[in-house]
Amino acid sequence: MKIALFEIRHEEARFFQERLRGHELLEFAEPLDDRHLSSLANVEVLSPFIYSKLTAERLAQLPALRLVATRSTGFDHIDVAECARRGVTVCNVPHYGENTVAEHTFALILALSRKVHEAFVRVRAGNFSLDGLRGFDLKDKTIGVVGAGRIGLHVIRIARGFGMRVLAYDVRRDSFLAEVLGFEYVDLPVLLAQADIITLHAPYNRATHHLINRENIRQVKRGAILINTSRGGLVDTRALLEALDEGLLAGAGLDVLEGEETILEESALLRDKTNPELLRQAIQNHLILKKPNVVFTPHNAFNSQEALQRILETTAQNILEFGAGRPQNVVAASGR
């Protein structure tokens, strides 16, 4: 099979060259964009990461495509319904780093609660003053976990280890797990009003777009901290900026931002005069990232050695099993 790999790093490329020996590989370090389409006419398998957008318009220019094997759990960057219409199978990596993302979540929480990032910058400048660096304990604080799936449950376990009270919001509830792990399911408004720390672990789809928005962010307990290691689109950028400006939120720990790709591709954004919304979003993101009470990592929560190995192994197996007529980890169009 002819396979195109996008957003691929050198060590990942070496892995696939070995694991997919006998297949023809095209490797691209950058995300897929319209410039690549003319060279992909005969590609049967495409393996993107999250910044490669597979729209209906792009899919129409890939006539030989039979499989999209995304190297991620989320698939909001793929028009799954259009793939189904064209007979293109979509596979993802359903499990790779539940504990990995949960651990990163607490890295962000602790950076904010103990002002680690501010202390680091100060000491690097030769200033050892403690003024303004007083933090707060996590013990006895209330954490609100939005999305109590595999990652959310790991966050809950860690939070209970810190001695925290845990509230969870999820469209599906498991009373047995709640009893065993010692947390309470509540509706989203209750969670927002009571949580000292709000952490997002819901999937991104039409139903969760701007789950945190300009209306319900007003329900947040003043002085709370917002953590997002899921998808940027769960939070309305404008609402986040306003809440930080007004002191409604005391801080934010972000591994993702709505429109984060605009930060990576600023030059292209400036050339595109047709989408003022993206330009506005990029400006707002820059304002957010400059704030001293914001800790930002570049979509890095998944990026441990162990999790990356699981992603690569599962993706390679997805491709090989598809080629053998036994597709696995298939994403259904209705799941979008």
C-alpha positions as CSV (number, residue, x, y, z in Angstrom):
1,M,0.0,0.0,0.0
2,K,1.0,3.6,-0.5
3,I,1.0,5.3,2.8
4,A,1.3,9.1,3.6
5,L,2.4,10.1,7.1
6,F,1.8,13.7,8.2
7,E,3.2,15.6,11.2
8,I,5.8,12.9,11.6
9,R,9.0,13.3,13.5
10,H,12.3,11.6,12.6
11,E,12.2,8.9,15.2
12,E,8.5,8.1,14.4
13,A,9.4,7.8,10.7
14,R,12.1,5.3,11.5
15,F,9.6,3.2,13.5
16,F,7.1,3.1,10.6
17,Q,9.9,2.4,8.1
18,E,10.7,-0.8,10.1
19,R,7.2,-1.7,11.1
20,L,5.6,-1.2,7.7
21,R,8.4,-2.6,5.7
22,G,7.3,-3.5,2.1
23,H,4.9,-0.6,1.9
24,E,5.7,2.7,0.1
25,L,5.9,5.5,2.6
26,L,5.6,9.2,2.1
27,E,6.7,11.3,5.1
28,F,5.8,14.9,5.9
29,A,6.9,16.8,9.0
30,E,4.2,19.4,8.5
31,P,0.4,19.1,8.7
32,L,-1.5,18.2,5.6
33,D,-2.7,21.2,3.6
34,D,-3.9,21.9,0.1
35,R,-0.4,22.1,-1.4
36,H,0.1,18.3,-0.7
37,L,-3.0,17.1,-2.4
38,S,-1.6,16.8,-6.0
39,S,1.1,14.4,-4.7
40,L,-1.4,12.2,-2.9
41,A,-3.6,11.0,-5.7
42,N,-2.5,7.4,-5.5
43,V,-2.3,7.3,-1.7
44,E,-4.4,4.5,-0.2
45,V,-3.6,5.1,3.5
46,L,-3.2,8.5,5.2
47,S,-2.0,8.8,8.8
48,P,-2.4,12.3,10.2
49,F,-2.1,13.8,13.7
50,I,-4.5,16.4,15.0
51,Y,-3.5,19.5,12.9
52,S,-4.1,17.8,9.5
53,K,-7.7,18.7,8.6
54,L,-9.4,16.1,6.4
55,T,-12.4,18.1,5.1
56,A,-14.9,16.9,2.5
57,E,-13.2,19.2,-0.1
58,R,-9.8,17.5,0.6
59,L,-11.2,14.0,0.7
60,A,-12.7,14.6,-2.8
61,Q,-9.1,15.1,-4.1
62,L,-7.9,11.8,-2.7
63,P,-9.6,9.2,-5.0
64,A,-7.5,6.2,-4.0
65,L,-7.8,6.7,-0.3
66,R,-9.1,3.7,1.6
67,L,-8.0,4.3,5.2
68,V,-7.4,7.2,7.5
69,A,-5.3,6.0,10.5
70,T,-5.2,9.0,12.8
71,R,-2.5,8.9,15.5
72,S,-4.8,10.3,18.1
73,T,-7.9,9.3,20.2
74,G,-9.9,12.4,19.0
75,F,-11.0,12.6,15.4
76,D,-12.6,16.0,15.2
77,H,-10.0,16.9,12.5
78,I,-11.6,14.3,10.2
79,D,-14.9,14.5,8.4
80,V,-15.9,11.0,9.4
81,A,-19.3,11.2,7.7
82,E,-17.8,12.1,4.4
83,C,-15.3,9.3,4.8
84,A,-18.1,6.9,5.4
85,R,-19.9,8.2,2.3
86,R,-16.7,7.6,0.2
87,G,-16.1,4.2,1.7
88,V,-13.0,5.3,3.5
89,T,-12.4,3.6,6.9
90,V,-11.3,5.7,9.8
91,C,-9.3,4.2,12.7
92,N,-8.0,5.9,15.8
93,V,-5.9,5.1,18.9
94,P,-8.6,4.6,21.6
95,H,-6.2,4.0,24.5
96,Y,-2.6,5.2,24.8
97,G,-2.2,7.7,27.6
98,E,-5.0,7.9,30.2
99,N,-2.5,8.1,33.0
100,T,-0.1,10.2,30.9
101,V,-2.6,13.0,30.4
102,A,-3.9,12.8,34.0
103,E,-0.3,13.2,35.3
104,H,0.2,16.2,33.0
105,T,-3.1,17.7,34.3
106,F,-1.7,17.6,37.8
107,A,1.6,19.1,36.6
108,L,-0.4,22.1,35.4
109,I,-2.5,22.2,38.6
110,L,0.6,22.2,40.8
111,A,2.4,24.8,38.7
112,L,-0.5,27.1,39.4
113,S,-1.3,26.2,42.9
114,R,2.4,26.6,44.0
115,K,3.3,29.3,41.4
116,V,6.1,27.1,40.2
117,H,6.3,28.9,36.8
118,E,6.6,32.3,38.4
119,A,9.2,31.2,40.9
120,F,11.3,29.6,38.1
121,V,11.3,32.8,36.0
122,R,12.2,34.9,39.1
123,V,15.1,32.7,40.3
124,R,16.5,32.5,36.7
125,A,16.7,36.3,36.9
126,G,18.6,36.1,40.2
127,N,15.7,37.2,42.4
128,F,15.1,34.9,45.4
129,S,12.3,36.9,47.0
130,L,9.2,35.1,48.2
131,D,6.9,38.1,47.7
132,G,3.8,37.1,45.7
133,L,4.7,33.4,45.5
134,R,2.4,32.1,48.3
135,G,0.4,29.2,46.9
136,F,-2.3,27.0,48.3
137,D,-2.8,23.4,49.4
138,L,-4.7,20.9,47.3
139,K,-5.8,19.0,50.3
140,D,-9.5,19.6,51.2
141,K,-10.0,21.6,48.0
142,T,-12.8,20.7,45.6
143,I,-11.9,19.6,42.1
144,G,-14.5,19.4,39.3
145,V,-13.8,16.8,36.7
146,V,-15.7,17.5,33.5
147,G,-15.8,14.2,31.6
148,A,-15.3,11.1,33.8
149,G,-14.1,8.8,31.1
150,R,-10.8,6.9,31.1
151,I,-8.6,10.0,31.6
152,G,-11.1,11.7,34.0
153,L,-11.1,8.6,36.2
154,H,-7.3,8.7,36.4
155,V,-7.5,12.4,37.4
156,I,-10.1,11.4,40.1
157,R,-7.8,8.8,41.5
158,I,-4.9,11.2,41.7
159,A,-7.1,13.9,43.3
160,R,-8.3,11.5,46.0
161,G,-4.6,10.8,46.7
162,F,-4.1,14.5,47.4
163,G,-7.1,14.4,49.8
164,M,-9.4,16.4,47.5
165,R,-13.1,16.4,47.3
166,V,-14.1,15.4,43.8
167,L,-17.2,16.4,41.8
168,A,-17.7,14.9,38.3
169,Y,-20.0,15.8,35.4
170,D,-20.6,13.3,32.7
171,V,-23.5,12.4,30.4
172,R,-23.0,8.8,31.5
173,R,-22.9,8.0,35.2
174,D,-21.6,5.0,37.0
175,S,-22.7,4.9,40.6
176,F,-20.5,1.9,41.4
177,L,-17.4,3.7,40.3
178,A,-18.4,6.8,42.2
179,E,-18.8,4.8,45.4
180,V,-15.5,2.9,44.9
181,L,-13.4,6.0,44.0
182,G,-15.2,8.3,46.4
183,F,-16.6,11.0,44.1
184,E,-20.0,12.6,43.5
185,Y,-21.7,13.2,40.1
186,V,-23.4,16.6,39.8
187,D,-24.8,18.7,37.0
188,L,-22.4,21.1,35.3
189,P,-23.8,24.3,36.9
190,V,-23.2,22.8,40.4
191,L,-19.7,21.8,39.5
192,L,-18.8,25.2,38.2
193,A,-20.2,26.9,41.3
194,Q,-18.4,24.7,43.8
195,A,-15.1,23.6,42.3
196,D,-11.9,25.4,43.2
197,I,-10.2,23.7,40.3
198,I,-12.1,22.8,37.1
199,T,-10.5,20.3,34.7
200,L,-11.8,19.3,31.3
201,H,-11.6,15.8,30.0
202,A,-14.6,15.6,27.6
203,P,-14.3,14.7,23.9
204,Y,-14.7,17.5,21.4
205,N,-17.8,17.3,19.1
206,R,-20.8,19.3,18.2
207,A,-22.4,18.8,21.6
208,T,-19.4,19.9,23.6
209,H,-18.3,22.8,21.4
210,H,-17.9,25.8,23.8
211,L,-19.0,23.6,26.7
212,I,-17.5,26.5,28.8
213,N,-18.9,29.7,27.3
214,R,-19.6,33.3,28.1
215,E,-22.9,32.4,29.8
216,N,-21.9,29.6,32.1
217,I,-18.4,30.8,33.0
218,R,-20.3,33.4,35.1
219,Q,-21.4,30.5,37.3
220,V,-17.8,29.6,38.2
221,K,-16.7,30.1,41.8
222,R,-14.7,33.3,41.9
223,G,-11.0,32.6,42.1
224,A,-11.2,29.1,40.6
225,I,-8.6,27.7,38.3
226,L,-9.4,26.2,34.9
227,I,-7.4,23.3,33.4
228,N,-7.8,22.1,29.8
229,T,-5.8,19.1,28.5
230,S,-8.6,17.9,26.2
231,R,-9.4,20.1,23.2
232,G,-9.3,23.8,22.8
233,G,-12.8,24.0,21.3
234,L,-14.4,23.0,24.6
235,V,-13.7,26.6,25.8
236,D,-14.8,29.8,24.2
237,T,-11.6,31.8,23.8
238,R,-13.4,35.1,24.4
239,A,-15.0,33.8,27.5
240,L,-11.7,32.6,28.9
241,L,-10.0,35.9,28.2
242,E,-12.7,37.9,29.8
243,A,-12.8,35.6,32.9
244,L,-9.1,36.0,33.4
245,D,-9.2,39.8,32.8
246,E,-12.0,40.2,35.4
247,G,-10.4,38.0,38.0
248,L,-13.3,35.5,37.9
249,L,-10.7,32.9,37.2
250,A,-7.5,33.1,39.3
251,G,-5.6,31.3,36.6
252,A,-5.6,28.7,33.8
253,G,-3.5,25.7,33.0
254,L,-3.8,25.0,29.3
255,D,-2.3,22.3,27.1
256,V,-4.7,23.3,24.3
257,L,-6.4,26.4,23.0
258,E,-9.2,27.0,20.6
259,G,-7.6,27.8,17.3
260,E,-4.1,26.8,18.5
261,E,-3.1,26.0,14.9
262,T,-3.2,29.8,14.2
263,I,-0.3,30.2,16.6
264,L,1.7,27.6,14.6
265,E,0.8,29.1,11.2
266,E,0.7,32.8,11.8
267,S,2.2,33.8,8.5
268,A,-0.5,31.9,6.6
269,L,-3.1,33.4,8.8
270,L,-2.0,36.9,8.0
271,R,-2.2,36.1,4.3
272,D,-5.7,34.8,4.6
273,K,-8.0,37.9,4.6
274,T,-11.2,35.8,4.3
275,N,-11.4,34.6,7.9
276,P,-11.3,37.5,10.4
277,E,-12.7,35.2,13.2
278,L,-9.4,33.2,13.1
279,L,-7.4,36.3,13.3
280,R,-9.4,37.6,16.3
281,Q,-8.9,34.2,17.9
282,A,-5.2,34.3,17.4
283,I,-4.9,37.8,19.0
284,Q,-7.0,36.6,22.0
285,N,-4.7,33.5,22.3
286,H,-1.7,35.7,22.4
287,L,-3.2,37.9,25.1
288,I,-4.1,34.8,27.2
289,L,-0.6,33.3,26.8
290,K,1.1,36.5,28.0
291,K,-0.7,36.5,31.4
292,P,1.4,35.5,34.4
293,N,-1.4,33.4,35.8
294,V,-1.6,31.2,32.8
295,V,0.6,28.1,32.3
296,F,0.6,26.8,28.7
297,T,2.2,23.7,27.2
298,P,2.1,23.1,23.4
299,H,-0.4,20.2,23.2
300,N,2.2,18.1,25.1
301,A,0.0,16.2,27.6
302,F,0.2,13.0,25.6
303,N,3.9,13.2,25.0
304,S,5.6,10.7,27.2
305,Q,7.9,8.0,25.9
306,E,5.6,5.3,26.9
307,A,2.4,6.9,25.5
308,L,4.1,7.7,22.2
309,Q,5.3,4.1,21.8
310,R,1.7,2.9,22.4
311,I,0.4,5.4,19.7
312,L,2.9,4.2,17.1
313,E,2.3,0.5,17.8
314,T,-1.5,0.9,17.6
315,T,-1.3,3.0,14.5
316,A,1.0,0.5,12.7
317,Q,-1.3,-2.4,13.8
318,N,-4.3,-0.5,12.6
319,I,-2.8,-0.2,9.1
320,L,-1.5,-3.8,9.0
321,E,-4.9,-5.2,10.2
322,F,-6.7,-3.1,7.6
323,G,-4.4,-4.4,4.9
324,A,-5.2,-8.0,6.0
325,G,-8.9,-7.3,5.8
326,R,-9.4,-7.2,9.6
327,P,-9.9,-3.4,10.4
328,Q,-9.7,-2.6,14.1
329,N,-10.4,0.5,16.2
330,V,-12.8,1.7,13.6
331,V,-14.5,5.1,14.2
332,A,-18.2,5.0,13.3
333,A,-19.7,8.0,11.4
334,S,-22.4,8.2,14.1
335,G,-19.7,8.6,16.8
336,R,-18.9,12.1,15.6
